[in-house]
């Protein structure tokens, strides 16, 4: 089985005396031996070996290194080698595994997986030969191996053929115990002897990164310092010899003293080199060298002055080092020649004196060329007065010693100061006027622009400038080109590649009261006349129609006026893009035909190279390039392997609706790589009775249109499609996107996964792939004739493969592709949390992933239901009772029970999860039935009975249980939400429009939470325009009926803030903190970190950290504002600025306050002060001392402000009427 031997050696390396049987060269005299002093795990059975190997794989993190070596017995047959007998792996400083494979019946599968695991590095000397040996003996390909000799040559800047023993001697001044009798022993003999175990473990230990790789950079710097120190000794000795020759002619009594000094220097050098093997010795050496170099230049002048003060001819007071420096700097050429001659005459005597020291010196193995380079460098440092600068330069040049992985490189990129945190407001960008906000709310239903939206719109309206907009799906690209023509009363031209997408957008605009049309070759003359008459604000057309009707656009600009030309899905222009359309290339004529009209190109996916191609093809002139973060925080990312059974693969995403009927939890798209694969997936889903449709390029236009139409109107829940179903989807409530097969490249994958969760609610993106997918993709790319384009596509495929197989954060991989060097924009706060991706979720500790919540009321209902059913049923029957089910399984007599229907606000799956949680906590248990032993029934335990009789009988019972993502009390009223979904579907069918166009799921969630009962309150919900509010009146009736039946309060808007305050200062709304804000708050308030320390540890800008604390303060949390920088003096200064003209206590004028505040006061401090002032004002308002709109009203200002407000509202009404007349 497994043997664990504990040698009696103490400490890390064991220094032993020399054994008589070990033969060493003369140069090894005095070098101590190095042995492994930890535990040796010896395994000689295949099953145990596999289990140990799996344990090693699971315990090691990605990128971990293990020491590796193999042993085999000697062969006495010429040309043949014996098979590998022992495989050694050192995984820690104190643990080494020996797998005696020659004693096993077959090669262990677990060990094979470990050796072929690419995420674990195997480190060794001569390991490439070991790779071929394993391949020859067992057909095992050793993967991810690291050659220590190559690392040593790279770090030591040399080209040597190292043995393991030579490397240890060179770096540490020790030697391995290489006993030939043990090395050439019979490694196949079972069991191994203790000497063999020690020999094998020591080899693996030395190969491990714990003793060599871990400190390679440190040792390299140390050896470099020691080498420079050595050269200084050499120069000193050289100068001393020259002094000796010179002084032997002038002062014979001094020559003996100098010769003794030389011998002392050599002895000191020997001691320094030999003690460099220990960690403490290295640290002392490095520290001494640094101090030596820093002090050297400062002491040179002092030494000169010291010697200058001495009487001429009396040199006994000068040190030898002083003589060396003065000799180097002041000796003339003639004197040097005489000194060299004298030196040659005394050299033989010196050689006899320091022969042993010279042997030690030559063991450094420095080549002649390297010696000359280092000699020049040492001489330069000796005479330089800026030695510290030299050291810093060395550190900068040797960045490779610090950054050795992609992850570290990304972290270094995150620390670059030129970053852009999105979304942020440009302080130079003017605020939108009241007329802009009124038009936005009236026709689009929004109370404010997103920062990037307003930046683009302002550029189009005021600067008339070309724009390239790369904006994440769901951020609101369409508003950038739809708002300007509506606001100005002119016409906007939108060029889009897909007719279905244009038809959806035309329908959506028409519903909100904005005249829009699709212009094509089949349109009637009446439509074209209406266009020339200026009746349409937004006109959609295909690129083919646009290129062939440029004269029509010129005529339209003369008669009506074109405010902009928008090119949607602009990535189709680029030949390097994933969805190239040749018809787009002709759109470059637009700028030549209509040069004065701004062109805006929009896309959701464009890498930097594609952005440049878009600008070039459209001939954009000095365009404003705007890129939002590509992050979609509401999307959860996961990757898995296909099992070969489609039904089994997809069942994990389905919920059982009946005995044999399944359904997805929401609208779903399944992308397949081929038409055949789509048909296979559809066949599998139909076996599960899932309503789905199919969509691929091989179908007719009518079939594809019908599938698209049914999916948009929720007549089918799922579409199985190829990438032909890509850009044509304008459905906001897609909850799940599955790629059943590996995507071809990152850009197309991002475009396709971006169809999920466009309403901002949580959604999931899954990839199920097989290894054959990547091979097929490579084969297809091999058919591309253009070599440059083929290499580009292969590079994109490699990035996709990295995404699929990586153990790191998948979100970071996607964003690093698109966002180039501006990786600061990706830190949205979700990375590293369980909502990010499967890899991040797996790294979260179990004790921090779940939080406790009070399930007392629900537990009391469930336990009471089990008791009411006489404990005769399983877990499903109590749930049916609580849900008020009409199922025939529930006996009729229980439908009159008080518990019937009391828990209908929670779904069935939620109750089942709670039941399982109570079973795990010991309140319930499942036992076999009395009459049927194969049936399982649910009964109360004694713990459950005790709780139900005591705590459960209280008016407000309390029971803390672990909350999870699925078992969560913080959910919307699902019963009301379900009724709203049904009502929306009914209204959408009557009006023949898609349900998501009528009202997104986000709007329904807000309606279920706020429960509005009037149109005015309904319009307060973000996204509800005036036109939509009237169409949603039937949903208000559902809300009223539900609230009356369940006794719920209606119109539950936050009472602390008015609608005007919310629109003016959206950042001031009290809300729950995001995960990133919670981390910042905990570090600052609970662990007393400073803002600077948090900024450095989290790689966040200081302004973002301050904003997190400001949000915590606004949400009602306690914040130490003085420690954050808001001292009493700063508070008094900001208060005076806010209460004085021109601010006049209007806290909505944040830009004005910033302008009048000193530059050294950060913006987050101003926001903190405003929060404190508003809290004071709310307290005064409760006592009747405060006012609603301003914090402090100066004398005589209240009436004047009211009059100004009346005039502004009158002017705004007039502008609105003009805007409506234009429409």
N, C-alpha and C positions, 0 to 999 in steps of 0.2 A: 504494500500500500504506500503510504507516505511516511517518510521518516524525518523527524525534526531534530537536528543536532545543534547543540549550543556550545560552541567552542569557548574556552575560558579566557578569551582575549578581551582586554578592556580598551576603551577609547575607540576612536575612528580607525586610523591605521595602527597596526601593531608593529613596533620596531623590535626586531628579534636579533639575536646574535647570529653570526654567520655559521651555517652548518658545514661540517668538514667535507661533505660530498659535493657541495656546489662549487663549480669552477668559475672563476671570474677573471677578467683582464686586470692588468695593473692599474688602469685608470679608475677601476671601481673600488679601490681600497678606501675604506672608511665610509662608504655609502651604506646606510641602514636598509634593512629589508622592509617591504611593504606587503601586508597581508589583509585579507578580508576578516573583519571581526564581528560580523553579524550572524544572523540565523540562516541556516541552509535547509531548505525544504527539498527533500529527495523523493521523487516520484518514479515508480517503476511499473505501474499498471495503467493501461490505456484509459480506462474509465475515470480513474482519479486524475490522470493527466488532463483529460478534457475538461473536467470540472474546475480544476485549478486554472486552466487557461481561460475559461469563460469568466472566472472571478477576476483575473488580471485585466481582461478586456473591459469589464464593467467598472472596475475601480479606477482605471486610468482615464484621464480626460483627453480630449482631442489635442493632438500635438505633443503628447507626453513622450518621453524618451526612456528606453530601457537598454541596459548593457547587454550585449549579445556575443555569444561565442559558441563554437561547437568543438567536439573532440572525437577522434576516431583512433583505433589501434594501429600500430605500425603494420605495414605489409611487407613481406619478404619475397614477394613475387615481382619481378621486374615489369614495369609498365602498368601495374594494377594498384589500386588504392582500396583500402577496406571501407565499408559503409560507415556512415556517421553513427556513433554510438550514444553520445550525450549532447544534449542541447541545453545551454546555460542562459538564464535570463536574470539579471539583477534589476529589480523594480524599485528598490529603495536602498538607502544607505545601510539599513540593518537587515535586509532580507534578500536572499538569492534563491532562485528555483533551479534545480537540476532535474531534467527529464531524461531518464535512462531509456531511450527509445529502442535500443537493441534488445532489451528484455521484454518488449511488448509484442503481442501477436501481430498487430498492424499499427500503422501510424495514426495517432489520435486525431480525430476530426476537429476537436476543440483547439488543439495546438496548431493544426493547419490553418484554422480561421485566424488565430492570433498572429501567425507568421505572415499571412497574406492581408492582414488588416492595414490599410493605407493610412489610418488616422494615428497609428502608434509608430514612432520612429525607433528603429533598431540601430544601435550605435556600436561601432567596433572598428578595430584595425584589421585591414585585409578582409573586410566583410564582403566585398564583391566576389572574392574567391569562395567564401562560404555560401553565397547565393547559388553559384554554379554547382557547388558540391551537393546542396540540398535538391537542386533540380535534377542532378544526375542520379542521386540515390532514391529519392521519393517522389519526383515530379512535383515538387512544391516550389512555387515562385515566391521568394522572399521579397516583400514590397516595403517601400518607404524606409530604406536603410541609409545610414549616414556614415561616411568614411571619416574616421577621426584624423587620419593622416592628411587628408585634404583640408580639413578645418585648421589643423596645426600649421600647415604651409601657408594658408591664407592669413592667419592671424600673426604668424611669426615672420611673414614676408620672405619666405624662402622656398626652395624646391628640394626637398629631401625625401628619401624613401625610408619612412619611419617603421620601426617595429614598436610593439607595445612597450617593451622594456626600455627601448631607447627614448621613447617619448616621456616615460615616467622619469627616467634619469635626467633628461634635459629640463623638464619643467619643475621637478620637485626634489632633485638631488637624492633620489632613492632608487632602489632596484627591486625587481620582482624576484621572488624565490623560484627560479626556473631549474628545478632538479631534473636532470635528464632521465633519471630512473623513473620518475613519476610521469613525465611527459610521454615517454615511450612505453608506458605500461599497457596492459591489456584493458582497454576501456569497455570492452564487451562483457567482461567477467562480472557476474552478479553475485552479491551487491558490490558497490564501489567501496574502496578502502577510504579511511578518513583522510589520508594524504591526498588521494585523488579528488575527494570532495573539496578540500581546501584549495587545491591547485585550480580546479575548474571554477570555483566561486570567486577566487581572486582575479582570474582573467576577466570574468564577466563584470566584476565590480570595477575594475580599472577601465573597462570599455564604457561603463555607464556614464551618463552625464553628471552624476553626483560628484565625481572627483576630477573630471577633466573638462567636459563640455560646459558644466555649470559655471566654471570659473575661467573659461578660455579667454574671454575678453579681459578679465581682471589680470590673469597671468600674463597675457600679451603685453598689457600696459606695464606690468611689473617687470617683465623680462626686458622690455624696452628701456625702462628707467634704470634697471640694473646694468644693462649694456652701456647706456650713456655714462652711468656712474663708473663703469669699468674703463671706458675710454678716457674719462677724466683722470682716473688713476694712471692710465697709460701715459697721458700727456704730462701728468705731474711727475711720473717716474722718468719720462724722457727728459723733461726739463731739469730734474734733479741730476740725471746722469750728465747732462751738459754742464750744469753747475759744478758737479763733482770734477769733471775734467778741467774746467776753468780754474776752480779753486785749488785743485791739486798743484797748480803752478804758482798760485798766489798765497794760499793759506793752507798748508798741508794738514794742520791740526783739525781743520773743519771737514776734511774729506771723509774721515772715518764716521763722523756723526751723520753726514748725509747718506752714506752707504747703509747705516743702520735704519735710517728713516725709510729708505726704499724697501728694505726687507719688511719693515713694519707695515707699510702700505700694502704690499703683496699679501701678507698674512691677513690683514683686515679684509681684503677683497675675497680671499678664500673663505673666511668665516661668513661673509655676507652671502656668498653664493650657496654655501652648504646649508645655511639656515633658511633659505628662501622657500624650502618646501612646505613649511607649515603656514597655516593661514595667518597666525599672529605675526610670524616673521615677515611675511609679505606685506602685511599692513604697516608694520614698523618701517620696513624698507621703503615703501612708497611714501609714507609720511616724511621720512627723513630726507628722501630725495627731493620732494617738493620744497621742504624748508631749505634744503641746500641750494636749490636753484634760485629760490626767491632771495636768499641772503647773499648769493654769490656776487651779483652786480653791485649791491650796496657796499660790500666789503672791499672791492677792488681799490677804490679811491682812498679808503682809509689805510689800506696796506701801503699804498704808494706814499701817503703822507707820513706814515710811521717810519718807513725806511729813509725818507728824505731828512727826517730830524736826526738821524744817527750820524756820528762822526765818520768822515771818509776813511775807509779802510777797515772799520770795525763792523763786521757783518754778523757778529754772533747774536745780536738782538733780533735779527730778521728771521722769520719762520721759513721753512723750506717752501711752503705754498706761495709765500710772498716772493721768494726768489724765482719760482717758476713763472709767476705772472710777469714779474719785471723782466725776466729773461726773454719771455715770449714777445713782450711789447717793445723793449728798448734795445735789445742786442743788435748790433749792426751785422751786416753780411760778412765782414771780415772776421769778426769775433765768432760768429756762428761757424765759419769754416774751421777756425782753430779749435773750437769746442768739439766739433764732429771728429776731427783728427784725434784729439785727446781721448774722446769717448771710445773710439775703436781700439785704442791701446789698453783700456781697462775693461773692455767688454768680457773677455774670457773669464776673468775672476768673478764677475757678476753672474755669469751663466752657471758657474759651479755653486754659487750661493743659493740661487732661487730655482733650482731645477724642478723641485716638487711643485712649487707654486706655478711654474710655467706649464706643467702637465695639467693642473687644474684649470688654468686659463684657457688652454687650447681645447678643452672639452666643450666649449660653447658652440662649436661648429658654425662659426660665422664665416661667410665667404669673404674673399678679398675685396670684392666690389662693395659688399654691404659694409665692410669695415671702413672703407674710404668714405662712404657716404655718411656713416654715423660719426666718423672722426671729424669731418668738416662741420657737421651739425653741432657736435659737442664743443668744438673750438669756437663756433659762432655764439653758442649760448654762454660760454665762459666770458667772452668779451662784450656781451650785450647787456644793456641796462634795462631791458624789457623782457626778462625771462618769464614773468607770469603771462604775458601776452602770447608767448610761444606755446605755453602749455594749453591755453584756451584754444589756440588755433588747432593744435593737435586733436583736441577733443572734438572740434567741429569736423575735421577731416575724416575722422574715424567713426562716422555715424553708423557704419555697418556693424560696429560692435554693439550698438544699442537696438537698432531696428532690424529685426531678423525675421519678421513674419508679416503677412498681410494685415492681421488684426492690429499689430502695433503700428503699422504704417497708417492705417485708418485713424487710429487714435491720435497720431501725430498730426494728421491733416485736420482733425477736429480742433486742435489747439492753435491753428493758424488764425491770426487776428482778422484777416480779410474774410469775414463771413457775412451772411445775410440771414437773419432769423425771420421766417415768414409765418404769418403775415404781420408786417409792421407798417406804421404810418410814416409817410415822408413828411418831415416838418415843413418843407417848402411847398408842399402840395396844398392848394387852397381847399377849404371845406366846401362840400356841396351846398348850394343855395337852397332856400326853402322851396323854391319852385321845382328844383330837382327832386327833393324828397316827396313833395306832393304828387308829382307825376309818377314817381316810383311806386308809391303806395296805391295810387288810384288804378294803375293799369297792370302792375306786376305783383302787388300785394305785399311788398317788403317795406320795412320801416327805415332801413339804412342800407348803404352800399357796403360790400366788403372792400377792404382797403385796395386790393389790386384791381377790382372792378372799377372803382372810381378813378384810379390812376389812368387806366386805359381810356375810359369814357371822357375824362377831362382832356386827355391828349387829342382825342378825335374832335371834340367840340371846340376847344379853344386854340390848340396849336395846329390843327389840321395836318397832323403828322402820321406817316405810315407806322404801323404797329405789327410786331410779331408777338403773339401771345401763346405761351405754353402753359396751360392751366390744367390741373388735375380734374379728372372726370367728377362731376358733381359739384364743382366749385362755382359754376355759373358763367360759363363761356358765352352762352347765348345772349345773356343780358348785355354784354359788351357791344354787340352789334344791333340788338333790337331796341335798346333805349334811345340812342341818338336820333334815329328817324322819328320816333314817337314824340320826343321832346321838341324837336325842331319843326315838326310838321312837314318835313321833306320825305324823300324816298330812300330806303336803304336796299342795296342789291346784295343778295346772299347767294354764293355759289357753293353747291354741295354735291358730292358724288352720288348720293343715293336718293332715289325718288321716294322710297318709303319713309325715310327720315324727314324729308322736306314736307311730306304730307302730314306727318304727325305734328311737326312744329307749326304748320299753317293752321291746323285744327286747334292747337293749343292757343295760338295768338287770337284767333277768331273768337274763342270762348271768353277771353279776357277783354273783348271789345276793341281789339287792334286789327284794322283791316289788313289782311295779308293774302297772298295768292302764290300759286306755283305756275311759272311761265314756261311753257314748252311748245314744241312744234304742233301739238294737237289742240292747243287752246283756241277757243273761238275768237272771232273778230270783236265780239262784244267785250271780252275780257281785256283784249289789247287796247281797245278804246278807253276802257275804264282806267287802265294803267296810264295812258297818255293824259287822261283827265285828272290825274293826281289823287285818285280815290284810294290807293293802297299805300300803306306806310312801309311794309316789308315785302319784297318780291324775291322769291326763290327761283333759281334756275340751275340747270346742269352745266358743267364746264363746256360740253359740246355746243349747247345752245348759245352760251355766252360768246364763245369764240366766233360763231357764225353770224352773230347779230350785234356787232359793235356799233353799227350805225343807229340801231334802235336805242342803245344806251346813250349815245351822243344826243339824239333827239329828246330823250327823256330828261337829260340834264338841262337842256335849253328851256324846255317847257315847264317842268315841275321842279327840278333841282335834285341832284343825288347827293346825299350827305356823306355816304361812305360806300365802299365795296368790300364785302367780307368774303374771305375764302375759308370755308369751314373744312375740317379734316385736312389741313394743309400738308400733313406729312405724305399724302399721296403724290405730291409734286416731286419729291426726291426719288431719284432712281435707286438710292441706297436704302430707302425706307422699306418697311415690311409689306406695304400695300400700294405699290407704285401704280399709278394710272397715267398712261401716256397722254390722255386728253388734257391733263392739267398743265403739261409743259407749254401749251400755247397761250396760257393766261399771262405770260410776260408782255403780251401786246396791250394789256389793259393800261399799263402805266404810260405807254407811248400814246395811246388814244385819248386818255383822260388823265393827264399828268397832274391836274390841280385837285383831284379827288383823292382823299386818303384811302389807302388800302390796309385792311386789317386781316392778317393771316392767323388762324387759330388752329390749335391741335392739342391733344392731351399727351401725346408721346412723341418726343423729338429729342434725340441726343444732340450734343453740340455740333457734330458734323452735319447732321440733317438740318439743323437750324440754319447753318451757313448756306446750304444748298437751297433752302426755301427762299432766303433773302435774295440770292443770286437769280433764281429762276423767275421770281415775280418782279425783279428789278426794283425792289423797295429802296427808297432813298432816305438815308439817315434814319432808319427805323428805330422806334423805341422797342427794345426787346424786354419783355416782361415774362418772368418765369416764377410761378408759384411753387411751393413745395410739392413734390410728387407723392408725398405721403398721403395715404388714405387710412386714418386712424381707426375708422369703423370697420375695416376689413380684417378678418382673422385669416392667417395663411397657414396651410398645412400641406404636407407632401407624404404620400404613402406608396407602397408597392402594390401592383396588381397581383391577385391571387390566381388568376386564370379562370375564375368563375365570376361572370359579370353580375349575376344576381347577388352573390355573396359580397362583392365589392360595394354595390350600391345600397344594400340593405342598411348599412350603418347610417345613411342619410335619410332613411324613410321612417315613418311612424305608422303603426298598424291602425287602420281605420275600422276594419271589421275582421272577420275570421280569415279572409284571404285577400283583403283589399289594403293596399298601402298608398301613402301619399307623402310628398315632400312637405316640409314645414312652411314653405312659401314658394313663390315663382322661382323656377330653377332653369338654368341653361347647362347642358352637358356638351362640351366640345370634344369632337373626335377627330383624329388625324385624316381619316379616309371615309369615303362614302360607305364602303363595306362595313366599317366599324360602326357608323351611325345606325345602319340597319340592324346590326347585331345587338346594339344597346337597346334600341326600340323594341326589338323582339323580347329581350329579357325583361324590360319594364312592363310590357303587356302581360307577361306571365304573372306579374305581381299586381295586375289590374291597376296600374298607374296610368292616368290619362296624360298622354304625351303626343307630341307631333314631331315630324322629321323635316329637316331643311338642309339641302345641299344643292350644288350647282347642277347636278344631273336632273333635277326636277324641272317641270315646266313653270312658267311664270305664274300661272294661276294657282298651282299647288303651293308654291312658295308664298304667294300673297295670302292665301287662305290660312296657312300656318301662322304667318306673322300676325294676321288679323285676329285669329283665335287667341294667340298668346297675349296680345296687347289687351284684350277684353276679358282675360281670366277665364276663357272657356276651356282652355287646357292649362295645366299647371306647369308643364315641363316641355322644353324644346331640345331635341337632340340634333346637333348641327355640326357642320364643318365651319371653317373660318369664314365661309360665305355669309354667315349670319352675324357678322361683326359689327360694322358701324351703323347698321340700320336699326339698332335697338334704342328706343327712347323711353324705356320703361323704368321708372324710378324705384320700384319696390321689389326688385329682384334680390332674393335673400341668399341664393346659393349659386355659385358657378363652379362646375366640376370639369376639369380637363382629364378625360379618360384616354391618356396617352401623353407623352412628353411634348410640350410646345417646341416649336422650331427655334425661337429666339426670344430674347427678353422683351423687345418692344412690342411684338405681337401679343405676347402673354399679358403684358401690362394693359394693353388696349382691351383685351378680352375679359380679363378679370375685373377691369374697371367698370363693367356693366353692372356689377353687384353693388347694392347699397348706395345708389345715387341719391336716395332721400335722406342720407345721413344716419340712418339707423344701422344697428349691427348686422353684418352679413359675413359670409364665409367663402373662401376660395380654396378649393382642394385640387391637388394634382395626384392622379393615380397612374403610375407609369411602369414600364418594363424596360429591361436593358436593350431589348431589340428595337425600341423606339429610337434611341440615339443612333444605332447602327443604320437604321433606315433613313434617318435625317441626313447622316453623313453621306450615304450613297446618293441621295438626291442632289445634295450640294456638289458632289463630285462631277455632275453632269454640266455644271456652269462653265462656259468656255472662257469668259473673262476672268483671268487669273486674279486680278486685284479684287474684283467683286466676290469671287469665290473665297478668297482668304478673309475678306471682311465678314462674310456670312459664317464661315467656320469659327471665327472669333466670337461672333454673337452666339453660336451654338455652344461654344465652350463656356460662356457665361451662364447660359441656361443650365448646362450640366452641373456647374458649380452650385447653382441654386437648388438643384434637385438632391444632390448628395451631401451638401454641407451640413455640419452640426451647429453652425453659427446662426445668428439671427437672419432670417430670410428677408425681412423688411430692409435690413441694412444692405443686403446684396442688391436688391432692386434699386434702391435709392442711390447707391454709389455709382450705378451705371448711368443714370439720367442726370444726376446733379453735379457730376464732375467734381470740382474742387470745393464747391460750396456745400460741403457735408454738414455744415452747421444747421442747414435748413431741415435736416431729417430728424433732429432731436425733438420730437413732438411729445415726449413724455410717456408714450406707450411702449417704446422699445424696452425689452427686458421684462415686461409684464406678461401675465397669462393671456391677455387679450391680443398680444402681438402675433405670435406664431407658435407652432408646435414645439420648436426647439427652445424658445424662451419659456414656454410653459413647463417643459420637462426639467428646466434648471431651477425652478422655484421650489424652495423647501416646503415640505408638506405642512410644517407648523406655521408658515406665514401665508399660505395660499388661501386658507379658509378662515373665516371669522365667525365668532359666535353671535347668534341672533336669538331673540325671544320668540319661541314658537308655542308659548303656553296655551293660548286660546285654541289654536289648531290642534295641538296634541290632546287637549281635553276633549275636543269634538271627536277625534279619531278613536281615542281609547273608549270613550262613551259609546261610540257606534259599535265597536267590537263587543262590548259588554251587552249592549241592547240586542245584538244578534245572537246572544247566548253562546258566543265563542264556538259556533258550529260551522263557520265558513272560512274561506281563505281571505287573502288581503284585498281581493277585488270587490267583494260584496259590501264591506263598510264604506268603500269609496263611492259605490253606486248610491248608497243611502245618503251620504253627505252631499253628493252632487245632485240629488233629486232626480235620478234617472228613472225613465219609464220602461226600462228593460224588463223582460219577462223573467229574467233570472232573480230579480228582487221580488220576494213574496208580497202579495197585495197588502197584507196587514201592516207591513212596515211603512207604507206610503202615508199613513196617518200619524206616524211617529213624529215627535217634536224635532228630532234631528234631521228629518227628511228635507233635503235642499238647503240646509244651513251653510254648507260649504261650496255652493255653486260658483262663487267668484274665483275659485282656484281650479285649474284644469286637472284632468284625471291623472296625467303623468306626475303632476306636482304632489298629489296626495300619495301616489305610490312611492315616490322618493321619500316623503316624510315617514311613511310606514316602514320602509327599509331602515331609515335612520333610527327610528324608535326600537326596531329589532336589534340594531347594533349597540344601542345604548342600554339594552336590557329591560325595556318597558314591555315589549312584546316578544313572543317567540312562535316559531312555526313547528308544529308537531304533526305526526301522522294521524289520519282519521281513525275513528274507532271501527266503523263499518267497512271502510275501504282504506287499507294500509297504503295504497299508492297515492291517495289524495292527501293534500297538505292543508291544515287549518291553522288559523291564527288565534292565539289565546293570550290573555294577560299574564304576565309574571307577577310574582309577589311584589316586586319593586313597582310595577305598574299599578297594581291595586292600591298600594300604600299611597302613591302620589295622587291617584284619582280620588281617593277618599279624603285626603288632607289638602294638598295644594290645589288639586283640580277642582275642588268644590268652592274655592274662593271666587269673588266677583271678577277679579282680573288675575287669572292664574299665570304663573311665570315658569318657563322651562327653557333654559339656554341650550341650544344645539348648534352643531357646526353648520354654518351656511355655506352654500356653494353656488356655482354659476346657475345651476338648474333649480336648486332648492333655495329660493331667495324671496324674502318678504317685500323687497322694494320693487314691486312690479305694478304696472298700471292695472286698472280695473279691466280684467280680461273679458268679463261678461259684457260690459258696456262696449268695449272695443269690438267684440265679436258682432254685436248688434249694429254698430256703425259700419263694419265691413259689409254686412248683408244689405243695409240701407244704401250704401254707396254703390254696390253692384246693381241694385234695382234701379236707381236713378241713372246710372251709366247705361244700362240696357235701354231705358226709355229714350234717352237722348242719343243713343248710338255712338258713344264715345268711350275710350278706354277708362277704366276706373281710376288708374293712377294719374291720368290727366285731370280728371274731375277733382280729386283730392288725394294727395300723397299719404302714405302710411304715417308719416311724421305729423301731418295735420290731424289725422284721426287719433293718434296717441295724445296730442295736446287737447283735443276735444274730450277724450275720456278722462284726462286729468283735471282740466279746468271746468268741464261740463257747462258750456255756455248755453244760454236759453234765448238770446236775442241776436239779431243780425249785427248790431253795433258791437256787442261783445265778441261775436264770431270774427269780425274784421280785425280785432286786436291780436288774433293768432297770426304769427308770422307765416306768410305765404298765401293768405286768403285775400284776394283782391275784391273790389266792389262787385265785379261781374260774377265771381265765383260765390260770393256770400249769398246771393239770391238763389243760386242753383243748389246750395247746400241746405236750404230751409227744411226739406224733409228729414235731414239728419238732426236738426234741432228738435223736431217733434219726438224723435227717438230718445234724445237726451232727457227731455222733460218727463216722458212716460217712465223711463228707467229710474230717474231720481225720485219721482213720486212713489213708485212701487217699493223702493229700497230705503226710503227716508234719507237720501243723500243731499248734501248742500250743493247748490248750483252756483255758477259764476264765481269760482274760487280763485280769483286773481289775487296776487300778493297785495295786501292792503298798505304796506309801508311805502310804496312808490306809486306815483301816478304814471299814466301812459306817456306823458310828455317827458318826464324824467327818464323813463326807460329808453325812449328813442334818442334823447339828447346825450345820455351818458350810459351806453350799454355796458361799459366795463364796471360800473358801480353796482350792478345787480348782485345781491347776496345769493350765493349758490354754493353747492358742494364743491369741494376742492378736487381737482383732477389728480390722478396718481402722481404726476411729476410735482405738483404743488404740495401734495401731502409729504413727499419725501423731503423737499426743501424745508417745509415747516418743522418737521420732526428733527432734522439736523440742526436747525437754528434754535428752536425753542426748547427742545427736550435735551439735546446733546451739547448745546451751547457752542456750536460751530460759529465762526465768524462768516460774514457774507463772502469775504475773499476766499476763505477755506472751502466753502460750499461751491463757489464758482470754479475753483481749480479741481476739486475732487469730482465734480459732475460734468466738467467740460462745458459749462454754460457761461454765457456772458454775465457780468455782474448786474447789468440792468435787468436781465431776465430773472435772476435770483431775487432782486428787490421787488420786481413785479409779483412774483409768487407770494412774498410776504404781504404785499399790499392786498392781494386777493384774499389771503387768510384773514387779514384784519377786517376787510369788508364783509367777510362771511361770519364774523362774530367771534373769531378765535383770539386768544390772548397773544399779543406780540410785544416783545420788548423793543419798543420803537427807538429808545435812546441808544441801545446797542446796535440797532440797524442804521444809526446815523442821524435820526431825527431828534437832535438834542433840543433842550428848551430854547436856546438861542436861534436855532434854525426854525423851530416852530413859530417863534415870535416874528421872525423875518417874513416867513411865508404868509402868516396871518395878516400882517400889515399890508402886504402886496395884494392879497385877495380882497380885503375890505376897503382898499383905496381905489380911486379912479385910475384907469378906465375899467377895471374889473367890476367894481361895485358889488362884490360878494356873489357874482354869478359864476358858480363853479363849473358851468358847462363850457366856459371860455378857457379851456385847458391850454391852447396854443398861446393865448395872450398872457396867461399866468407864467408860462414857460419863458416867454420873451422878456418879461420884467424881472425874472428871478436870476440871480447870479449863476454863471455857467458852472461853477464848482458844486452846485446843488443838483443832485440827480433827479430825473423826472419821477422816479418811483417815490422819492421823499415828498415831492409835491402831492402825489396821489394819496400817500398815507395821510398827509395833513388834511387834505380835503375829506377823507373818510372820517377823521377825528372831528372835524368841524361839523360835518353832517350828523354825526351821532349826537353832538352837543345840541344841534338844532332840533333833532327829533325829540330829545328830552325836554327842551323848552316848549316844543309844540304840544306835548302832552299836558303841560302846565298852562297852555294858552298864551305863551310868550313868543312862539315862533311863527314863521310864515312858510308858505308852501314852495314858492318859486325861488326865493333867495335866502341866503343864510342870515344876512344882516342888511336891512334896508336903511340907507342913509336918510337923513332928514330931507324932506321935500322931493325924494326920488320916487316914492311909491306911486303917486298920481301920475307923474310924468311917464313912468315906465308903462303904466296901464294905457295911457294914450298912445305911446309908441307901439305897444302891442296891437292896439286896435288898427292903427294905420298899416302896420305890417300885414295883418290878416286881411285887410281890405285889398292891399296890393297883391297879395298872394291869390285871393279869390279872382281878381281880374286876370292875372296871368293864367290861372287854371281855366278860366272860361275861354281865353284866347287859344290855349292848347287844345281844348275840346273842339273848338270850332275848326281848327286845322285838321283834326282827325275826321 
